[in-house]
């Protein structure tokens, strides 16, 4: 794939400044080779320069028309804008996309954005938008892989929300244990205690009192302190 094409970059930049529809028309007119170069230029250089409002306006115009062609490019730029603190995940245009997204597109979105989503509010927003009962365990696996306190809090909420079977909660606990780090080990212990899971292949020296479990519902700070083993 050719990554440098000044003439094409100028054409895309001009269209971006004009309107989302103008950019959509330019993209539709490109050859296959130029389209691949345009994807690189947009994802790596042009879209990351936008603020969140401009990004969502263009996203809403272009991505739903062909997620297979455009979603990866836009998600790459979303990470860059998110790092600047300018990407509002509660935007109604993002919610509209999520409501119609395929299972593949939901997974791709979460795989890309979750590792860069540190706040519990944003993490919760992503999970609420893209979680369905039929893909709850897939999302649970992605939250385990993310491994942040916010991701683990949303993991607990997800398992509660969809009343996941004990056998599946056990599978999640085993995945946590395989990560073999202190936080994941404590999360496995927390889920074991919360859901009453028996006989995990681990020896825990992390006592959890019933009153501590009762404080977790809707209280991220209490959850984080317990997860990180902060003395209260």
BAFI-3210 file (N, C-alpha, C; in Angstrom, 3 decimals, decimal comma, padded with zeros to 6 digits):
// residues 232
n [1|2|3|4|5|6|7|8|9|10|11|12|13|14|15|16|17|18|19|20|21|22|23|24|25|26|27|28|29|30|31|32|33|34|35|36|37|38|39|40|41|42|43|44|45|46|47|48|49|50|51|52|53|54|55|56|57|58|59|60|61|62|63|64|65|66|67|68|69|70|71|72|73|74|75|76|77|78|79|80|81|82|83|84|85|86|87|88|89|90|91|92|93|94|95|96|97|98|99|100|101|102|103|104|105|106|107|108|109|110|111|112|113|114|115|116|117|118|119|120|121|122|123|124|125|126|127|128|129|130|131|132|133|134|135|136|137|138|139|140|141|142|143|144|145|146|147|148|149|150|151|152|153|154|155|156|157|158|159|160|161|162|163|164|165|166|167|168|169|170|171|172|173|174|175|176|177|178|179|180|181|182|183|184|185|186|187|188|189|190|191|192|193|194|195|196|197|198|199|200|201|202|203|204|205|206|207|208|209|210|211|212|213|214|215|216|217|218|219|220|221|222|223|224|225|226|227|228|229|230|231|232]
n.u [000,838|000,573|001,713|002,136|000,911|000,735|-001,011|-003,465|-003,808|-004,163|-006,542|-008,305|-008,132|-009,194|-011,825|-012,617|-012,671|-014,746|-017,299|-018,940|-020,302|-018,976|-016,487|-017,287|-018,128|-015,698|-014,251|-015,793|-015,182|-012,662|-009,974|-009,213|-006,588|-005,947|-007,942|-007,152|-004,816|-005,970|-007,384|-005,294|-004,174|-006,327|-006,880|-004,456|-003,451|-005,212|-007,955|-007,336|-006,683|-008,994|-011,578|-013,792|-016,533|-016,532|-015,464|-017,467|-019,568|-018,625|-018,107|-020,750|-021,865|-020,378|-019,362|-021,601|-022,544|-020,874|-019,557|-017,601|-015,720|-014,961|-014,923|-012,629|-010,649|-011,748|-011,922|-009,249|-008,477|-010,168|-009,025|-006,757|-007,962|-009,359|-007,251|-006,521|-008,468|-010,862|-012,957|-016,226|-017,889|-020,509|-021,948|-024,789|-024,745|-022,880|-024,156|-026,343|-025,081|-024,125|-026,498|-027,253|-025,142|-023,235|-022,379|-019,677|-018,739|-019,326|-017,599|-015,119|-015,070|-015,040|-012,678|-010,807|-011,215|-011,570|-009,024|-007,897|-009,495|-009,834|-011,388|-014,073|-016,592|-016,512|-015,773|-017,963|-019,923|-019,180|-019,566|-022,310|-023,352|-022,541|-022,867|-024,758|-027,170|-026,631|-023,959|-022,575|-020,617|-018,512|-017,858|-017,184|-014,810|-013,220|-013,099|-011,728|-009,279|-008,541|-008,076|-007,980|-008,868|-011,341|-012,350|-012,657|-014,569|-016,763|-016,962|-017,941|-020,451|-021,582|-021,792|-023,609|-025,799|-026,751|-027,287|-025,533|-024,765|-023,559|-021,557|-020,474|-019,531|-017,542|-015,825|-014,971|-013,593|-011,489|-010,168|-009,261|-007,482|-005,552|-004,240|-002,452|-001,579|-001,488|-003,806|-005,713|-005,882|-006,996|-009,419|-010,600|-010,964|-012,758|-015,012|-015,554|-016,367|-018,542|-020,411|-020,594|-018,997|-017,583|-014,654|-012,331|-009,207|-007,121|-005,372|-006,473|-005,484|-006,933|-009,075|-012,573|-015,163|-018,689|-020,017|-018,404|-018,823|-021,477|-021,304|-020,554|-022,319|-023,051|-021,050|-018,215|-015,803|-015,614|-015,455|-013,026|-011,173|-011,383|-010,625|-007,975|-006,900|-006,804|-006,461|-009,222]
n.v [-001,202|002,168|004,883|007,553|010,254|013,160|014,703|013,355|013,509|016,267|016,573|015,022|016,443|018,923|018,150|017,241|019,640|020,861|019,360|016,506|015,039|015,749|014,549|011,892|011,601|011,953|009,703|007,679|007,916|006,937|004,848|001,359|001,144|003,817|004,171|002,538|003,878|006,282|005,458|004,965|007,579|009,029|007,685|007,845|010,457|012,629|012,519|012,287|014,904|016,244|017,645|016,214|016,706|017,344|014,964|013,012|013,899|013,380|010,642|009,642|010,139|008,634|006,048|004,232|003,655|001,788|-000,182|-002,215|-001,230|001,220|001,342|000,427|002,322|004,679|004,010|003,804|006,476|007,417|006,506|008,144|010,671|010,240|009,992|012,616|013,545|014,382|012,953|012,199|009,641|009,250|010,381|010,872|010,024|008,015|006,171|005,620|004,290|002,048|000,758|-000,465|-001,992|-004,775|-008,038|-008,482|-005,868|-004,708|-006,137|-005,431|-002,685|-002,565|-004,010|-002,257|000,239|-000,187|-000,821|001,690|003,161|004,597|005,728|004,997|005,813|006,134|003,557|002,107|003,243|002,304|-000,465|-000,587|000,351|-001,559|-004,125|-007,091|-009,510|-011,882|-011,696|-011,385|-012,931|-012,826|-010,125|-010,060|-011,513|-009,689|-007,600|-008,831|-009,184|-006,522|-005,535|-003,333|-001,439|-000,121|-001,637|-004,104|-003,473|-002,983|-005,515|-006,981|-005,676|-006,385|-009,205|-009,374|-007,992|-009,553|-011,881|-014,107|-017,537|-019,732|-021,530|-020,200|-017,871|-019,046|-019,836|-017,298|-016,570|-018,420|-017,527|-015,083|-015,949|-017,110|-014,926|-014,260|-012,110|-009,825|-008,130|-009,338|-011,825|-011,131|-010,156|-012,483|-013,777|-012,007|-012,244|-014,915|-014,871|-013,078|-014,293|-016,804|-018,963|-022,162|-024,120|-023,184|-023,434|-022,423|-020,937|-018,713|-015,855|-013,680|-012,218|-011,562|-009,773|-010,157|-007,724|-006,066|-006,945|-006,210|-003,509|-003,005|-002,679|-000,429|001,284|002,420|003,331|001,996|-000,586|-000,415|000,054|-002,326|-004,166|-003,356|-003,854|-001,919|-000,556|000,115]
n.w [000,000|-000,878|000,968|000,822|-000,806|-001,903|-003,493|-003,331|-000,567|-000,222|-001,596|-000,040|002,376|001,672|001,108|003,642|005,041|003,760|003,868|005,424|003,464|001,147|001,540|001,551|-001,093|-002,463|-001,571|-002,649|-005,285|-005,762|-007,001|-006,293|-005,279|-004,591|-002,730|-000,600|000,131|000,879|003,143|004,936|005,118|006,172|008,624|010,020|009,805|008,991|010,066|012,892|013,536|013,981|016,139|018,627|017,963|015,191|014,277|014,932|013,334|010,745|010,961|011,343|008,884|007,065|008,010|008,678|006,119|004,973|006,960|006,867|005,080|006,214|009,061|010,530|009,841|010,920|013,615|014,316|014,161|016,127|018,507|018,679|018,954|021,279|023,084|023,280|024,848|023,753|022,723|022,832|024,103|024,650|022,639|020,600|017,965|017,883|019,488|017,844|015,733|017,146|017,800|015,465|014,723|013,517|014,889|014,432|014,008|016,466|018,128|017,004|017,520|020,332|020,895|019,882|021,207|024,013|025,359|025,551|027,123|030,036|032,054|034,283|033,561|030,734|029,990|030,930|029,304|026,747|027,099|027,699|025,292|023,387|024,355|024,227|025,242|023,935|023,340|025,645|026,958|025,158|025,321|028,000|027,899|026,497|028,321|030,403|029,090|028,792|031,413|033,213|036,219|035,741|033,596|034,851|036,763|035,097|034,076|036,266|036,483|034,027|034,178|036,269|035,187|033,065|034,324|034,320|033,903|036,493|035,644|033,486|034,691|036,195|034,103|033,284|035,610|035,520|033,239|034,188|036,175|034,562|033,573|035,505|037,181|039,952|040,234|038,538|039,720|042,189|041,250|040,271|042,704|043,870|042,176|042,599|045,289|045,156|043,417|044,448|043,553|043,341|044,166|042,626|040,869|042,704|045,428|047,687|049,492|050,215|051,895|051,876|053,161|053,829|054,105|052,610|050,009|049,726|049,410|046,824|044,676|042,256|043,124|042,336|043,471|045,929|044,925|043,486|045,547|046,973|044,988|044,450|046,813|048,830|051,981|054,004]
ca.u [000,000|001,287|001,323|002,372|000,322|000,397|-002,177|-004,638|-003,967|-004,762|-007,941|-009,054|-008,166|-010,155|-013,167|-012,889|-013,009|-015,983|-018,449|-018,859|-020,788|-017,917|-015,498|-017,899|-018,101|-014,319|-013,901|-016,517|-014,647|-011,270|-009,616|-008,919|-005,271|-006,049|-008,829|-006,329|-003,948|-006,840|-007,651|-004,116|-004,044|-007,403|-006,743|-003,198|-003,023|-006,213|-009,024|-006,889|-006,564|-010,316|-012,117|-014,812|-017,764|-016,318|-015,258|-018,735|-020,362|-018,104|-018,348|-022,160|-022,167|-019,615|-019,158|-022,747|-022,785|-020,085|-018,645|-016,472|-014,726|-014,563|-014,892|-011,260|-009,985|-012,297|-011,565|-007,843|-008,469|-010,875|-008,070|-005,925|-008,783|-009,634|-006,054|-006,512|-009,577|-011,868|-013,926|-017,371|-018,451|-021,964|-022,548|-025,952|-024,423|-022,198|-025,202|-027,125|-024,291|-024,078|-027,795|-027,391|-023,860|-023,170|-021,568|-018,268|-018,415|-019,334|-016,355|-013,997|-015,095|-014,604|-011,270|-009,973|-011,366|-011,496|-007,694|-007,525|-010,575|-009,417|-012,399|-015,171|-017,750|-016,358|-015,789|-019,356|-020,655|-018,885|-020,203|-023,769|-023,700|-022,208|-023,176|-026,061|-027,189|-026,041|-022,494|-022,069|-019,372|-017,458|-017,440|-016,489|-013,434|-012,488|-012,861|-010,634|-008,044|-008,200|-007,371|-007,939|-009,926|-012,623|-012,823|-013,097|-015,843|-017,797|-017,112|-018,877|-021,789|-022,060|-022,193|-024,828|-026,907|-027,297|-027,514|-024,731|-024,763|-022,374|-020,510|-019,822|-018,746|-016,345|-014,952|-014,372|-012,611|-010,317|-009,455|-008,571|-006,347|-004,509|-003,462|-001,349|-001,103|-002,177|-005,141|-006,612|-006,063|-007,967|-010,723|-011,145|-011,428|-013,940|-016,139|-015,862|-017,131|-019,786|-021,359|-020,612|-018,394|-016,825|-013,568|-011,401|-007,876|-006,226|-005,436|-006,590|-005,252|-007,530|-010,394|-013,597|-016,308|-019,986|-020,379|-017,647|-019,532|-022,742|-021,018|-020,032|-023,331|-023,140|-020,056|-016,933|-014,677|-015,519|-014,971|-011,606|-010,392|-011,342|-009,838|-006,563|-006,519|-006,518|-007,036|-010,322]
ca.v [000,000|003,442|005,689|008,976|010,752|014,543|015,194|012,737|014,056|017,602|016,384|014,575|017,526|019,911|017,589|017,256|021,004|021,269|018,720|015,043|014,519|015,947|013,492|010,632|011,582|011,731|008,307|006,822|008,091|006,502|003,488|000,507|001,488|005,121|004,023|002,016|004,984|007,243|004,923|005,231|009,016|009,470|007,101|008,195|011,851|013,676|012,456|012,585|016,345|016,796|017,534|015,177|017,064|017,171|013,528|012,270|014,304|012,649|009,225|009,318|010,234|007,711|004,675|003,328|003,286|000,594|-000,393|-003,066|-000,407|002,444|001,346|000,316|003,622|005,657|003,616|004,166|007,908|007,628|006,305|009,347|011,766|009,862|010,302|014,066|013,860|015,130|012,047|011,983|008,340|009,301|011,075|010,155|009,426|006,763|005,261|005,191|003,267|000,842|000,074|-001,199|-002,627|-006,228|-008,619|-008,253|-004,457|-004,468|-006,687|-004,620|-001,405|-002,769|-004,411|-001,088|001,359|-000,510|-000,701|003,097|003,799|004,443|006,168|004,040|006,318|005,796|002,101|001,713|003,680|001,360|-001,753|-000,434|000,524|-002,664|-005,425|-007,727|-010,752|-012,985|-011,576|-010,972|-013,633|-012,277|-008,843|-010,386|-011,883|-008,472|-006,853|-009,533|-008,876|-005,114|-005,650|-002,133|-001,430|000,242|-002,781|-005,147|-003,034|-003,233|-006,966|-007,346|-005,187|-007,172|-010,525|-009,178|-007,514|-010,628|-013,058|-015,139|-018,811|-019,956|-022,192|-019,183|-017,026|-019,837|-019,710|-015,962|-016,619|-019,153|-016,625|-014,118|-016,625|-017,344|-013,695|-014,426|-010,896|-009,636|-007,551|-010,329|-012,843|-010,602|-010,076|-013,839|-014,016|-011,179|-012,865|-016,168|-014,548|-012,388|-015,196|-018,083|-019,977|-023,103|-024,971|-022,657|-024,023|-021,398|-020,726|-017,268|-015,276|-012,352|-012,335|-010,581|-009,869|-009,982|-006,312|-005,459|-007,281|-005,466|-002,110|-002,895|-002,361|000,986|002,077|002,096|003,600|000,873|-001,720|-000,223|-000,130|-003,749|-004,829|-002,997|-004,230|-000,691|-000,605|001,084]
ca.w [000,000|-000,936|002,126|000,573|-002,040|-001,533|-004,215|-002,714|000,780|-000,357|-002,019|001,140|003,343|001,177|001,289|005,075|005,447|003,100|004,503|005,417|002,183|000,163|001,745|001,118|-002,563|-002,893|-001,299|-003,591|-006,637|-005,824|-007,396|-005,137|-004,740|-003,932|-001,564|000,488|000,582|001,569|004,469|005,763|005,343|007,058|009,956|010,688|009,705|008,813|011,059|014,256|013,761|014,249|017,490|018,717|017,256|013,753|014,030|014,941|012,170|009,586|011,260|011,134|007,449|006,225|008,494|008,531|004,726|004,691|008,089|006,487|004,397|006,892|010,523|011,036|009,654|011,866|014,975|014,520|014,459|017,397|019,592|018,765|019,486|022,665|023,880|023,495|025,744|022,997|022,116|023,719|023,746|024,833|021,505|020,084|016,670|018,188|019,971|016,687|015,047|017,976|017,786|014,205|014,403|013,476|015,954|014,077|014,220|017,914|018,673|016,523|018,224|021,710|020,898|019,592|022,130|025,437|025,971|025,691|027,868|031,417|033,017|034,444|032,830|029,319|029,868|031,081|028,118|025,679|027,371|027,556|023,882|022,496|024,939|024,061|026,023|023,163|023,221|026,954|027,292|024,294|025,898|029,240|027,541|026,135|029,557|031,074|028,365|029,028|032,682|034,040|037,239|035,122|032,824|035,766|037,341|034,100|033,993|037,325|036,131|032,890|034,659|037,042|034,349|032,237|035,165|033,656|034,617|037,325|034,861|032,655|035,604|036,494|032,933|033,376|036,698|035,039|032,330|035,044|036,805|033,561|033,388|036,462|037,837|041,219|040,081|037,947|040,748|043,160|040,596|040,284|044,074|044,106|041,474|043,298|046,484|044,813|042,773|045,124|042,690|044,154|043,676|041,635|041,062|043,239|046,870|047,876|050,817|050,007|052,526|051,515|054,063|053,178|054,053|051,525|048,769|049,657|049,058|045,463|043,670|041,906|043,843|041,711|044,361|046,863|044,143|043,165|046,765|047,275|043,955|044,584|048,190|049,572|053,318|054,140]
c.u [000,871|000,780|001,493|001,845|-000,147|-000,843|-003,457|-004,876|-004,588|-006,235|-008,819|-009,191|-009,174|-011,582|-013,554|-013,331|-014,338|-017,204|-018,244|-019,286|-019,732|-016,854|-016,044|-017,862|-016,683|-013,937|-014,567|-015,929|-013,264|-011,126|-009,308|-007,594|-005,320|-006,942|-008,040|-005,393|-004,765|-007,167|-006,499|-004,023|-005,108|-007,175|-005,549|-002,928|-004,153|-007,309|-008,532|-006,728|-007,900|-010,618|-013,270|-016,070|-017,617|-016,148|-016,588|-019,619|-019,931|-018,332|-019,779|-022,545|-021,570|-019,631|-020,381|-023,012|-022,010|-019,087|-017,429|-015,353|-014,146|-014,328|-013,472|-010,503|-010,449|-011,970|-010,117|-007,737|-009,145|-009,933|-007,218|-006,707|-009,126|-008,459|-005,933|-007,621|-010,723|-012,947|-015,027|-018,077|-019,962|-022,667|-023,666|-025,669|-023,671|-023,207|-026,055|-026,387|-024,310|-025,375|-027,984|-026,155|-023,971|-022,318|-020,085|-017,870|-018,435|-018,025|-015,154|-013,917|-014,575|-013,125|-010,351|-010,025|-011,172|-010,092|-007,255|-008,545|-010,330|-010,502|-013,528|-016,411|-017,673|-016,394|-017,221|-020,194|-020,428|-019,617|-021,715|-024,174|-023,569|-022,484|-024,600|-026,019|-026,489|-024,530|-021,856|-020,751|-018,218|-016,933|-016,724|-015,035|-012,610|-012,181|-011,748|-009,305|-007,607|-007,518|-007,282|-009,004|-011,293|-013,205|-013,334|-014,392|-016,983|-018,003|-018,094|-020,303|-022,400|-022,568|-023,466|-026,017|-027,568|-027,433|-026,807|-024,662|-023,461|-021,233|-019,755|-019,023|-017,455|-015,341|-014,242|-013,303|-011,335|-009,488|-008,682|-007,339|-005,213|-003,691|-002,302|-000,744|-001,982|-003,596|-006,126|-006,894|-007,099|-009,348|-011,382|-011,702|-012,701|-015,170|-016,543|-016,749|-018,505|-020,836|-021,398|-020,065|-017,483|-015,649|-012,801|-010,007|-006,858|-006,408|-005,389|-006,266|-005,756|-008,939|-011,329|-014,799|-017,607|-020,349|-019,615|-018,316|-020,801|-022,534|-020,700|-021,051|-023,423|-022,120|-018,667|-015,772|-014,510|-014,989|-013,464|-010,740|-010,276|-010,465|-008,350|-006,035|-006,052|-007,194|-008,054|-010,519]
c.v [001,248|004,351|007,178|009,335|012,175|015,071|014,624|013,293|015,447|017,496|015,955|015,682|018,599|019,423|017,575|018,631|021,467|020,688|017,216|014,436|014,663|014,873|012,150|010,507|011,327|010,266|007,363|006,873|007,462|005,091|002,677|000,884|002,818|005,050|003,490|003,095|006,012|006,765|005,173|006,721|009,532|008,967|007,593|009,692|012,867|013,650|012,731|014,067|016,982|016,812|016,527|015,473|016,857|015,689|012,794|012,645|013,526|011,149|008,844|009,331|009,069|006,267|003,785|002,888|002,037|000,374|-001,241|-002,240|000,680|002,329|001,293|001,626|004,619|005,294|003,964|005,660|008,192|007,470|007,554|010,516|011,505|010,207|011,800|014,487|014,571|014,240|011,735|010,695|008,276|010,028|010,229|009,479|008,107|005,727|004,749|004,119|001,964|000,053|-000,780|-002,038|-004,146|-006,731|-008,373|-006,815|-004,093|-004,957|-005,834|-003,289|-001,548|-003,147|-003,216|-000,053|001,004|-000,364|000,739|003,882|003,578|004,829|005,147|004,508|005,934|004,285|001,583|002,090|002,706|000,041|-001,649|-000,322|-000,768|-004,043|-005,833|-009,014|-011,881|-012,846|-011,166|-011,650|-013,183|-010,968|-009,071|-010,748|-010,660|-007,629|-007,505|-009,172|-007,432|-004,948|-004,414|-002,216|-001,085|-000,919|-003,882|-004,757|-003,300|-004,724|-007,454|-006,921|-006,011|-008,538|-010,445|-008,885|-008,651|-011,937|-014,281|-016,386|-019,007|-020,601|-021,191|-018,197|-017,755|-019,751|-018,357|-015,940|-017,337|-018,302|-015,567|-014,745|-016,851|-016,089|-013,610|-013,106|-010,636|-009,121|-008,586|-011,457|-012,381|-010,476|-011,450|-014,169|-013,229|-011,793|-014,174|-015,891|-013,972|-013,359|-016,585|-019,227|-020,871|-023,709|-024,394|-023,219|-022,984|-021,351|-019,228|-016,896|-013,838|-012,394|-011,204|-010,806|-009,609|-008,505|-005,582|-005,743|-006,444|-004,014|-001,911|-002,407|-000,851|001,862|001,710|002,286|002,488|-000,370|-001,595|-000,456|-001,608|-004,496|-004,589|-003,277|-003,014|-000,780|000,498|001,450]
c.w [000,000|000,188|001,905|-000,816|-001,762|-002,234|-003,618|-001,315|000,736|-000,726|-000,840|002,164|002,944|001,385|002,762|005,547|004,861|003,816|004,526|004,084|001,094|000,300|001,272|-000,395|-003,088|-002,704|-002,296|-004,995|-006,823|-006,388|-006,146|-004,481|-003,987|-002,688|-000,366|001,031|001,354|002,976|005,422|006,115|006,311|008,480|010,723|010,754|009,721|009,877|012,484|014,561|014,155|015,744|017,467|017,937|015,764|013,409|013,952|013,767|010,929|009,758|010,891|009,661|006,679|006,726|008,327|007,094|004,324|005,832|007,725|005,857|005,291|008,392|011,070|010,953|010,704|013,312|015,292|014,874|015,795|018,580|019,783|019,361|020,945|023,568|024,148|024,454|025,062|022,379|023,118|023,312|023,954|023,694|020,894|018,754|016,841|018,670|018,813|015,893|015,826|017,892|016,537|013,876|014,412|014,635|015,693|014,366|015,699|018,530|018,271|017,279|019,646|021,787|020,692|020,705|023,596|026,028|026,213|026,507|029,352|032,415|033,090|033,688|031,355|029,099|029,975|029,878|026,962|025,888|027,204|026,094|023,086|023,078|024,602|024,874|025,273|022,972|024,540|027,283|026,408|024,873|027,229|028,956|027,178|027,363|030,373|030,418|028,594|030,381|033,550|035,137|036,647|034,330|033,747|036,481|036,362|033,863|035,050|036,974|035,002|033,352|035,497|036,135|033,583|033,004|034,576|034,526|035,382|036,535|034,001|033,507|035,976|035,345|032,934|034,467|036,260|034,082|033,109|035,691|035,822|033,284|034,384|036,942|039,052|041,078|039,542|038,936|041,770|042,546|040,537|041,669|044,350|043,423|042,141|044,510|046,139|044,277|043,423|044,289|043,536|043,387|042,485|041,918|041,534|044,746|047,128|049,318|050,807|050,584|052,091|052,430|053,314|053,065|052,943|050,179|048,621|049,268|047,575|044,452|043,457|042,584|043,331|042,679|045,393|046,158|043,904|044,400|047,133|046,262|044,129|045,997|048,980|050,919|053,491|055,612]
res [x|x|x|x|x|x|x|x|x|x|x|x|x|x|x|x|x|x|x|x|x|x|x|x|x|x|x|x|x|x|x|x|x|x|x|x|x|x|x|x|x|x|x|x|x|x|x|x|x|x|x|x|x|x|x|x|x|x|x|x|x|x|x|x|x|x|x|x|x|x|x|x|x|x|x|x|x|x|x|x|x|x|x|x|x|x|x|x|x|x|x|x|x|x|x|x|x|x|x|x|x|x|x|x|x|x|x|x|x|x|x|x|x|x|x|x|x|x|x|x|x|x|x|x|x|x|x|x|x|x|x|x|x|x|x|x|x|x|x|x|x|x|x|x|x|x|x|x|x|x|x|x|x|x|x|x|x|x|x|x|x|x|x|x|x|x|x|x|x|x|x|x|x|x|x|x|x|x|x|x|x|x|x|x|x|x|x|x|x|x|x|x|x|x|x|x|x|x|x|x|x|x|x|x|x|x|x|x|x|x|x|x|x|x|x|x|x|x|x|x|x|x|x|x|x|x|x|x|x|x|x|x]
***
